[in-house]
Amino acid sequence: MYNTKEKKKEKGGDGGMGIEGAKTNYINKMASAYTNDHYAKAMAEFLGVDVSRIAASGPVKNWKDKFDTDADRKARADKWETNLKAAFGIA
């Protein structure tokens, strides 16, 4: 019988998805909570994840049809970017 706990330990405790996968998963969960594709892409750039991975996975690819105007999304993204930079002390 294969012991999955052992497998996770061997791979560094990330369940085998890798650091890149873990970051992508986190970004998609955060973006789902805030329904904002611009925010997801800003987070991807901030964490150093390939933006194409974000756009191709999770709910982000379907958002353009579901929500309000690009200007509204951009305004929310700017707000989140400002808050994110403030939280990490980035000028």
Buried (B, 14 or more C-beta within 10 A) or exposed (E): EEEEEEEEEEEEEEEEEEEBBBBBBEBBEBBBEBBBBBBBBBBBEBBEBEBEBBBEBBBBEEBEEEEEEEEEBEEBBEEBBEEBEEEEEEE
